């Protein structure tokens, strides 16, 4: 059972990047899916989450309006479109799945990494000034 995150790289401030998270080994179509990130020397933090239907999304205040989470249920893949990237967005980005979430889990629940059962290996995003 794996979540494979990809799409990271080195970009300049103001650029865009799209991360992907593909599932293998089991389907994650019915899971709450989230993106978290960990900057050097800092704790991992919530970025965004999306309900299993894709109709409800949650964002941290630091990325709201710049990042968009989406999912392609048929492809069992979740995306994180990141626009207007800032130096402070530099981090390893992880995707995660929560198989026990209810349909409308709410931001407090969706942003808590303790609720997620499966984690991808992370993809590095570096934003230069």
N, C-alpha and C positions, 0 to 999 in steps of 0.2 A: 504494500500500500504506500503510494508515494504522491507527494505534491511537488511538482517540478516548477520552480520559479525561474524565469528568464527575462531578458530584455534590458538588464542593467548595463551601465557603461559610463564613460566620461563625457560630460557635456558642459557647456558654458551656461552661466546664469542667464535666465530668460528663455532657454531652450525647452523643448518638450521631449518626453520619453514615454514609451508605453511598456509596462511590465505585463507579463503573462504568467498564469499559474495553471498548469495542466495536471489533470488527475490520471493516475494509473493504479491498477490493482483493485480498485473499487470505485464505484460512482460516488461523486460528491454532489450530485444534482439536488439532493434533498437537504443539503447542509447549509447552514449559515457560513459564509466565507468572509474572511477578513484579511487585511494587510496590516502588518506591523513593521516597524523599522527600529534599528538600533544604530545610533551614531557612536563613533569611537569614544570610549570612556563614559558612555551614558547608558541608562537602563533602556530596555526595549519599550517602545511606546506604540499605542494604537494610531493607525492612520485612517482606515476606512473599512466598512463592512457592508455586505449586501445579503439580503434575505434570499431564501431558496427560490422564490419566484422571480427575483430580480426587480421587484416593484418598490422595495424599500431599501434605502441606503442610509448610511451613517458616516459622518466624517469628524475628524478632530478639527478643532478651530484653526489650527495652524495650516491646514491644507484646504479647508473649505473654500470653494470658488476657484481653486486651481487644479485640484485633482478630481477625477471621476472614476468611480468603480463601476464595473459592469460585468455581466456574465453571459456566456453563450452556453445555454443549457444543453443544446445538441452536441456541442464539442466538449462539454464538461470542463470548460475553461473559464477562468476569471481574469479580468484585465484591470489594470490601474493606469489610466491615462494621466500623465503628469505634465501640466503646462506651467509656463512661467516659473521654471525651477529656480530655487534660491540656493545659495551656498549652504544654508542651514538644513537643506533637504538631503545633504550627503549622509548616507547611511547604508547599512545592509538591510534590504527589504525582504520580509518573510511573508508568505501567504500561509493561511491556516484555515482549518475546517472544524466546525462544531456540529456534530451529528445530532445533538440533543436539543438544539434551540427550537423554540416555538416560532411560528410564522412571524409574529410581531414581537421580537425580543427586546426592542428598545435600545437606546444608546448605552446606558450604564452596563447592561449585560453584554452587548455586542463588543464593547471596547475593553472588556476584561479578558486578558490572555489566559487566565485560569480556566475559562470555559471552553477553550479550543482543544480538540483531541488530537489533531494531526497537523504537523508543521512541515513546510518545505525547507529546503536547505539554504535558502537566501540568495539574493542577487545584489551585487554591489552597485550603488548609484553614487557617482562622484560628480559634484557640481563645482566648477571652478569659476572664479570671479573674472 
